[in-house]
Amino acid sequence: MSPGKKGDRVAPPAQPGCWLLRFATTDAAKGWDELVQQAGANLWTAYEVIRTDPIPFPTTSRQHRLKGALGTVGGFEQWQYEVTAGGRIWYVVDAEKKTVWIKWAGTGHPKATE
Protein backbone atom coordinates (compact mmCIF):
# COMPACT_ATOMS: atom_id res chain seq x y z
CA MET A 1 0.00 0.00 0.00
CA SER A 2 1.32 3.43 -0.87
CA PRO A 3 1.99 5.86 1.97
CA GLY A 4 -0.63 8.25 0.63
CA LYS A 5 -0.40 11.79 -0.53
CA LYS A 6 -1.56 15.27 0.37
CA GLY A 7 -5.32 15.39 0.59
CA ASP A 8 -5.80 11.63 1.14
CA ARG A 9 -8.21 10.50 3.82
CA VAL A 10 -6.51 9.48 7.07
CA ALA A 11 -7.45 5.97 8.15
CA PRO A 12 -7.37 5.21 11.87
CA PRO A 13 -5.47 2.18 13.21
CA ALA A 14 -7.48 -0.72 14.56
CA GLN A 15 -8.69 -0.29 18.13
CA PRO A 16 -7.67 -2.99 20.60
CA GLY A 17 -9.86 -6.04 19.98
CA CYS A 18 -10.98 -4.82 16.55
CA TRP A 19 -9.92 -5.87 13.09
CA LEU A 20 -7.79 -3.69 10.82
CA LEU A 21 -9.43 -2.84 7.49
CA ARG A 22 -7.21 -2.30 4.45
CA PHE A 23 -7.95 -1.77 0.77
CA ALA A 24 -6.73 -4.64 -1.41
CA THR A 25 -7.06 -2.62 -4.61
CA THR A 26 -7.18 0.98 -5.78
CA ASP A 27 -10.61 0.30 -7.29
CA ALA A 28 -11.87 -0.78 -3.88
CA ALA A 29 -10.68 2.52 -2.40
CA LYS A 30 -12.42 4.44 -5.19
CA GLY A 31 -15.61 2.46 -4.66
CA TRP A 32 -15.40 3.13 -0.92
CA ASP A 33 -15.28 6.86 -1.64
CA GLU A 34 -18.35 6.52 -3.88
CA LEU A 35 -20.16 4.84 -1.00
CA VAL A 36 -19.10 7.69 1.32
CA GLN A 37 -20.78 10.14 -1.04
CA GLN A 38 -23.95 8.10 -1.57
CA ALA A 39 -24.58 6.36 1.75
CA GLY A 40 -22.23 7.71 4.41
CA ALA A 41 -24.32 6.67 7.42
CA ASN A 42 -24.81 3.12 6.11
CA LEU A 43 -21.10 2.88 5.31
CA TRP A 44 -20.21 3.95 8.84
CA THR A 45 -22.42 1.15 10.18
CA ALA A 46 -20.77 -1.31 7.78
CA TYR A 47 -17.32 -0.20 8.90
CA GLU A 48 -18.20 -0.68 12.57
CA VAL A 49 -19.76 -4.09 11.97
CA ILE A 50 -16.90 -5.40 9.84
CA ARG A 51 -14.15 -4.18 12.14
CA THR A 52 -15.79 -5.75 15.20
CA ASP A 53 -17.24 -8.95 13.69
CA PRO A 54 -16.26 -9.66 10.08
CA ILE A 55 -17.38 -13.31 10.28
CA PRO A 56 -20.71 -13.29 12.14
CA PHE A 57 -22.33 -16.53 13.25
CA PRO A 58 -25.09 -16.82 12.40
CA THR A 59 -24.86 -14.65 9.33
CA THR A 60 -27.10 -11.60 9.07
CA SER A 61 -29.38 -10.30 6.32
CA ARG A 62 -26.67 -7.79 5.33
CA GLN A 63 -23.51 -9.79 5.97
CA HIS A 64 -22.77 -13.24 4.62
CA ARG A 65 -20.06 -15.32 3.00
CA LEU A 66 -20.12 -15.33 -0.79
CA LYS A 67 -21.11 -18.61 -2.40
CA GLY A 68 -19.35 -20.96 -4.79
CA ALA A 69 -16.04 -19.95 -6.32
CA LEU A 70 -16.43 -16.40 -4.93
CA GLY A 71 -16.46 -17.71 -1.35
CA THR A 72 -12.71 -18.22 -1.16
CA VAL A 73 -9.85 -16.03 -2.40
CA GLY A 74 -6.26 -17.15 -1.98
CA GLY A 75 -7.29 -19.59 0.75
CA PHE A 76 -9.19 -16.94 2.73
CA GLU A 77 -12.95 -16.59 3.16
CA GLN A 78 -14.58 -13.83 1.11
CA TRP A 79 -17.62 -12.11 2.59
CA GLN A 80 -20.13 -9.52 1.48
CA TYR A 81 -21.72 -6.65 3.36
CA GLU A 82 -24.78 -5.06 1.76
CA VAL A 83 -24.43 -1.33 2.38
CA THR A 84 -27.50 -0.32 0.36
CA ALA A 85 -29.94 -2.09 -1.96
CA GLY A 86 -27.22 -2.16 -4.64
CA GLY A 87 -24.10 -1.04 -2.80
CA ARG A 88 -21.80 -3.80 -1.64
CA ILE A 89 -18.49 -4.39 0.08
CA TRP A 90 -16.61 -7.60 -0.63
CA TYR A 91 -13.87 -8.43 1.79
CA VAL A 92 -11.40 -11.18 2.53
CA VAL A 93 -10.64 -12.16 6.11
CA ASP A 94 -7.08 -12.94 7.22
CA ALA A 95 -7.77 -14.29 10.71
CA GLU A 96 -4.11 -14.88 11.52
CA LYS A 97 -3.23 -11.21 11.02
CA LYS A 98 -6.67 -10.03 12.18
CA THR A 99 -6.92 -8.01 8.98
CA VAL A 100 -9.85 -7.52 6.62
CA TRP A 101 -8.90 -6.78 3.03
CA ILE A 102 -11.53 -4.78 1.15
CA LYS A 103 -11.45 -6.40 -2.29
CA TRP A 104 -14.36 -4.53 -3.83
CA ALA A 105 -16.65 -1.70 -2.82
CA GLY A 106 -19.17 0.22 -4.84
CA THR A 107 -22.60 1.71 -5.19
CA GLY A 108 -23.75 -0.70 -7.88
CA HIS A 109 -24.32 -4.42 -7.67
CA PRO A 110 -21.09 -6.34 -8.49
CA LYS A 111 -21.22 -7.90 -11.95
CA ALA A 112 -19.45 -11.08 -10.80
CA THR A 113 -22.64 -12.27 -9.08
CA GLU A 114 -24.95 -11.66 -12.05
The 8 nearest C-alpha neighbors of each residue, nearest first, counted from 0:
[[1, 2, 22, 3, 23, 21, 24, 25],
 [0, 2, 3, 4, 25, 22, 24, 7],
 [3, 1, 0, 4, 7, 5, 9, 10],
 [4, 2, 1, 7, 5, 0, 8, 6],
 [3, 5, 7, 6, 2, 1, 8, 9],
 [6, 4, 7, 3, 8, 9, 2, 1],
 [5, 7, 4, 8, 3, 9, 2, 10],
 [8, 6, 5, 4, 3, 9, 10, 2],
 [7, 9, 10, 6, 3, 5, 4, 32],
 [10, 8, 7, 11, 3, 6, 12, 4],
 [9, 11, 8, 12, 20, 21, 7, 13],
 [10, 12, 9, 13, 14, 19, 20, 8],
 [13, 11, 14, 10, 19, 20, 18, 15],
 [12, 14, 19, 17, 18, 15, 11, 20],
 [13, 15, 17, 16, 12, 18, 19, 11],
 [14, 16, 17, 13, 18, 12, 19, 51],
 [15, 17, 14, 18, 51, 13, 50, 97],
 [18, 16, 51, 14, 50, 15, 13, 19],
 [17, 19, 50, 97, 98, 13, 51, 20],
 [18, 20, 98, 13, 99, 50, 21, 97],
 [21, 19, 99, 98, 100, 18, 50, 101],
 [22, 20, 100, 101, 99, 23, 19, 98],
 [21, 23, 101, 24, 100, 28, 27, 102],
 [24, 22, 102, 100, 101, 21, 27, 25],
 [25, 23, 27, 26, 22, 102, 28, 103],
 [24, 26, 28, 27, 29, 23, 22, 30],
 [27, 25, 29, 24, 28, 30, 103, 104],
 [26, 28, 103, 104, 30, 24, 25, 29],
 [27, 29, 31, 25, 26, 30, 22, 32],
 [30, 28, 26, 32, 31, 27, 25, 33],
 [29, 31, 105, 104, 33, 27, 32, 28],
 [32, 30, 28, 34, 104, 29, 33, 27],
 [31, 33, 35, 29, 34, 30, 28, 36],
 [34, 32, 30, 36, 31, 35, 37, 29],
 [33, 35, 37, 31, 32, 36, 38, 106],
 [36, 34, 39, 32, 33, 37, 38, 31],
 [35, 37, 33, 34, 38, 39, 32, 31],
 [38, 36, 34, 35, 39, 33, 106, 32],
 [39, 37, 34, 41, 35, 40, 36, 42],
 [38, 40, 35, 42, 41, 36, 43, 37],
 [39, 41, 43, 42, 38, 44, 35, 45],
 [42, 40, 44, 43, 38, 39, 82, 45],
 [43, 41, 45, 39, 44, 40, 46, 38],
 [42, 44, 46, 40, 45, 41, 39, 47],
 [45, 43, 41, 47, 42, 46, 48, 40],
 [46, 44, 42, 48, 43, 47, 49, 41],
 [47, 45, 43, 49, 44, 48, 50, 42],
 [46, 48, 44, 50, 45, 49, 51, 43],
 [49, 47, 45, 51, 46, 50, 52, 44],
 [50, 48, 53, 52, 46, 51, 47, 45],
 [49, 51, 18, 47, 17, 48, 52, 46],
 [50, 52, 17, 48, 49, 47, 18, 53],
 [53, 51, 49, 54, 48, 55, 50, 18],
 [52, 54, 49, 55, 50, 51, 48, 92],
 [55, 53, 52, 56, 58, 78, 63, 49],
 [56, 54, 58, 57, 52, 53, 59, 62],
 [57, 55, 58, 54, 59, 52, 63, 53],
 [56, 58, 55, 59, 54, 63, 62, 60],
 [57, 59, 56, 55, 63, 62, 60, 54],
 [58, 60, 62, 61, 63, 57, 55, 56],
 [59, 61, 62, 58, 63, 81, 80, 57],
 [62, 60, 81, 59, 80, 63, 82, 79],
 [63, 61, 80, 59, 79, 60, 58, 81],
 [64, 62, 58, 79, 78, 65, 59, 61],
 [63, 65, 78, 77, 79, 70, 66, 62],
 [66, 64, 70, 78, 69, 77, 79, 63],
 [67, 65, 70, 69, 64, 68, 71, 77],
 [66, 68, 69, 70, 65, 71, 64, 112],
 [67, 69, 70, 71, 66, 65, 72, 77],
 [70, 68, 67, 71, 65, 66, 77, 72],
 [71, 69, 65, 66, 77, 68, 67, 76],
 [70, 72, 76, 77, 75, 69, 74, 68],
 [73, 71, 75, 74, 77, 76, 70, 69],
 [72, 74, 75, 71, 76, 91, 77, 93],
 [73, 75, 72, 71, 76, 93, 77, 91],
 [76, 74, 72, 71, 73, 92, 91, 93],
 [75, 77, 71, 91, 92, 70, 72, 78],
 [78, 76, 91, 70, 71, 90, 64, 65],
 [79, 77, 64, 65, 90, 89, 63, 91],
 [78, 80, 89, 63, 88, 62, 64, 65],
 [79, 81, 62, 88, 61, 87, 82, 89],
 [82, 80, 87, 61, 83, 86, 79, 62],
 [81, 83, 86, 87, 41, 80, 42, 45],
 [84, 82, 86, 85, 81, 87, 41, 38],
 [83, 85, 86, 81, 82, 87, 108, 107],
 [86, 84, 108, 107, 83, 106, 87, 81],
 [87, 85, 106, 83, 107, 82, 105, 108],
 [86, 88, 81, 82, 104, 80, 105, 85],
 [87, 89, 104, 80, 79, 103, 90, 81],
 [90, 88, 79, 103, 102, 78, 101, 104],
 [89, 91, 101, 102, 78, 100, 77, 99],
 [90, 92, 77, 100, 76, 99, 75, 78],
 [91, 93, 99, 76, 94, 75, 98, 100],
 [94, 92, 98, 95, 96, 97, 99, 75],
 [95, 93, 97, 96, 92, 98, 99, 75],
 [94, 96, 97, 93, 98, 92, 75, 99],
 [95, 97, 98, 94, 93, 99, 19, 18],
 [98, 96, 94, 18, 95, 93, 19, 99],
 [97, 99, 19, 93, 96, 18, 20, 92],
 [100, 98, 92, 20, 91, 19, 93, 21],
 [99, 101, 21, 91, 23, 90, 22, 102],
 [100, 102, 90, 22, 23, 103, 21, 89],
 [103, 101, 23, 90, 89, 27, 100, 24],
 [102, 104, 27, 89, 88, 101, 105, 90],
 [105, 103, 88, 30, 27, 31, 87, 89],
 [104, 106, 30, 86, 107, 87, 34, 31],
 [105, 107, 86, 34, 85, 33, 87, 108],
 [108, 106, 85, 86, 105, 109, 87, 110],
 [107, 109, 85, 86, 110, 87, 106, 105],
 [110, 108, 111, 112, 107, 87, 113, 105],
 [109, 111, 113, 112, 108, 107, 105, 85],
 [112, 110, 109, 113, 69, 108, 68, 103],
 [113, 111, 110, 109, 108, 69, 65, 66],
 [112, 110, 111, 109, 108, 107, 69, 85]]
